[in-house]
Amino acid sequence: MKNKKIIAFIPVRKNSVGFKNKNRKLILNTLKFLNNLNYLEEIYISSDDSYYEKFINEKIIFIKRKKSLSKSTTSIKEVLKDFIEKNKISKNTYIALFYVTIPFKNKTHYTKSINLINNKNILSLCSFIESHVHPYNTYYLEKNRAFQYIKNNIFRRQDLSKAFMQHHYVCIFKSSILKYLNNELFSNKYTYPLIIENKFREKLIEIDSIEDFKMYKKIENFTK
């Protein structure tokens, strides 16, 4: 069976609300990791910030993103849809999404994902992690009263089934399937859930603030 064509897509907006220039500070970490993945045919950096043009080479391509698609309210699905259409990405090409704000990456998880895509009829794949908070234990507030999101009467923790959260740590999908995915790039019909083990779950820091960045550097220095 012929291996699928797989490209990497890195979205990095110019402006960040909580941590100025965080994407510039984190881009090298992701590019270094991607250079070790020999199954990636091209690496696309999508941004409204010309700073990233400096990374262009025979494999890395810079895509200047228009301002209307560079807002904090813009969904990643909108950005990817525009990217696919403007760059005439083949419907058979698989796109691997990489957020630079998720700095810790394990090559084993990606190798496993690519093997699944190449050997199984998987059109979309996304990582999932076990949730620390079960949906049966969550409430919403209305007029100073609390209501269960999901009505239940379970009182023992051991009676709760395992609950999982979608996480874009690993996110790969066939170009033609994007229209069937929601704004979080998920479809319960098409998306295969890749479960990330709990021992790695604690390293899945998402950097949105300077405090997150300091925590990341602390863990990075500790694990060297």
C-alpha positions in Angstrom: 0.0 0.0 0.0 1.4 3.4 -1.0 1.9 5.8 1.8 -0.3 8.9 2.0 1.0 12.3 1.1 1.2 14.3 4.4 2.0 17.9 4.9 2.4 20.0 8.1 0.4 23.1 8.8 1.6 25.6 11.4 -0.8 28.5 12.2 0.9 31.4 13.9 -1.0 34.7 14.2 0.9 38.0 14.7 -1.0 39.3 17.7 -1.5 37.3 20.9 -3.7 38.6 23.7 -2.1 37.1 26.8 1.6 36.8 25.9 3.2 39.1 23.3 5.1 37.4 20.5 4.6 34.0 22.0 4.5 32.3 18.6 7.8 33.9 17.6 9.4 32.6 20.8 8.0 29.0 20.2 8.3 28.5 16.5 11.8 27.1 16.5 10.8 24.3 18.9 8.2 23.1 16.5 10.3 23.4 13.4 13.1 21.5 15.0 10.7 18.7 15.9 9.2 18.6 12.4 12.6 18.3 10.8 12.9 14.9 12.4 9.6 13.6 10.8 10.8 12.4 7.4 7.3 11.5 6.2 6.3 15.2 5.9 6.6 16.4 2.3 6.1 20.1 3.0 5.8 22.3 6.0 3.5 25.3 5.7 3.6 28.3 8.1 0.5 30.4 7.9 0.7 33.9 9.4 -0.1 37.5 9.0 3.4 38.2 10.3 6.2 38.4 7.7 8.7 37.5 10.5 8.3 33.9 9.5 9.5 34.4 6.0 13.1 33.9 7.4 12.4 30.2 7.8 11.6 29.5 4.1 13.7 26.7 2.6 13.3 23.8 0.1 10.7 22.2 2.5 9.3 25.1 4.5 6.7 27.3 2.7 5.4 30.6 4.1 1.8 31.5 3.5 0.8 35.1 4.1 -2.6 35.0 5.8 -5.0 37.9 5.3 -6.0 40.0 8.2 -9.7 38.9 8.2 -8.5 35.3 9.0 -6.0 36.4 11.7 -8.5 37.4 14.4 -8.8 35.7 17.8 -12.4 34.9 16.8 -11.4 33.1 13.6 -11.8 29.3 13.8 -8.9 27.1 12.7 -11.4 25.4 10.3 -11.9 28.8 8.5 -8.1 29.2 8.2 -7.6 25.7 6.8 -10.5 26.0 4.4 -8.9 29.1 2.9 -5.4 27.5 2.8 -6.7 24.4 1.0 -8.6 26.5 -1.6 -5.9 29.1 -2.3 -3.1 26.6 -2.5 -5.0 24.0 -4.4 -4.2 21.3 -1.9 -5.2 17.9 -3.3 -8.3 16.3 -1.8 -6.2 13.2 -1.1 -3.5 15.0 0.8 -3.4 14.6 4.6 -2.8 17.7 6.7 -1.1 17.5 10.1 -1.9 20.5 12.3 0.9 21.7 14.7 0.3 24.4 17.3 3.5 25.9 18.4 1.8 26.7 21.8 1.9 23.0 22.5 5.7 22.7 22.9 6.2 19.1 24.2 5.9 16.5 21.4 6.8 12.8 21.4 7.8 11.4 18.0 6.3 8.0 19.0 2.7 9.5 19.1 3.1 10.9 15.6 4.7 7.7 14.2 1.8 5.7 15.5 -0.7 8.1 14.0 0.9 8.0 10.6 1.1 4.2 10.7 -2.7 4.1 11.5 -3.4 6.5 8.6 -1.3 4.6 6.1 -2.5 1.1 7.1 -6.2 1.8 8.0 -9.0 3.6 6.3 -8.7 6.6 8.7 -9.8 10.0 7.3 -9.4 12.0 10.5 -7.4 11.5 13.6 -7.2 13.5 16.8 -5.6 12.9 20.2 -7.7 12.6 23.4 -6.7 12.8 27.0 -8.4 11.6 30.1 -10.4 14.4 31.7 -9.6 15.4 35.3 -13.2 16.7 35.7 -16.1 14.4 34.8 -19.1 16.0 32.9 -21.4 14.5 35.5 -19.7 16.7 38.1 -20.1 20.0 36.2 -22.8 22.6 36.8 -23.9 25.9 35.3 -25.2 28.9 37.3 -28.4 30.7 36.7 -30.0 33.3 38.9 -27.8 32.3 41.9 -28.8 28.7 41.5 -26.6 25.7 40.3 -27.9 23.2 37.8 -26.3 20.0 36.5 -25.2 20.0 32.9 -26.1 16.3 32.7 -28.7 15.2 35.2 -27.5 12.3 37.3 -27.5 10.9 40.9 -24.1 9.2 41.0 -22.3 9.8 44.2 -19.3 7.4 44.1 -16.3 8.3 42.0 -15.7 4.7 41.1 -19.1 4.6 39.4 -18.2 7.2 36.9 -17.1 5.9 33.5 -13.9 7.4 32.1 -14.3 10.7 30.4 -12.0 12.1 27.7 -11.2 15.5 26.3 -10.3 16.2 22.7 -6.8 17.7 22.4 -5.0 19.1 19.3 -1.7 17.8 20.3 -2.1 15.3 17.4 -4.5 16.3 14.7 -4.4 14.9 11.2 -7.1 14.8 8.5 -7.6 14.2 4.8 -8.1 17.5 3.0 -11.4 16.4 1.5 -12.9 15.6 4.9 -12.5 19.1 6.4 -16.1 20.0 5.4 -17.4 17.2 7.6 -15.4 18.3 10.7 -16.7 20.9 13.2 -14.8 24.0 14.2 -12.7 21.9 16.6 -11.8 19.6 13.6 -13.8 16.7 15.0 -16.5 14.4 13.7 -17.8 11.4 15.7 -18.3 9.7 12.3 -14.9 10.3 10.8 -12.4 11.1 13.6 -10.3 8.3 15.1 -9.5 9.0 18.8 -5.8 8.5 19.6 -5.7 8.1 23.4 -2.6 9.8 25.0 -1.3 8.0 28.1 -1.7 9.8 31.4 2.0 9.9 32.1 2.5 12.2 29.1 -0.7 14.1 29.7 0.9 16.3 32.4 3.4 17.6 29.8 0.6 18.9 27.5 1.0 22.5 28.5 -0.7 25.0 26.3 1.1 28.3 26.4 -1.2 31.3 26.6 0.6 33.4 29.2 4.0 34.2 30.5 3.3 32.0 33.5 2.7 29.0 31.2 5.9 29.8 29.3 7.9 29.8 32.6 6.4 26.5 33.6 7.3 25.0 30.2 10.9 26.2 30.5 11.1 24.8 34.0 9.9 21.4 32.9 12.1 21.5 29.8 15.2 22.2 32.0 14.2 19.5 34.5 13.9 16.8 31.8 17.1 17.6 29.9 
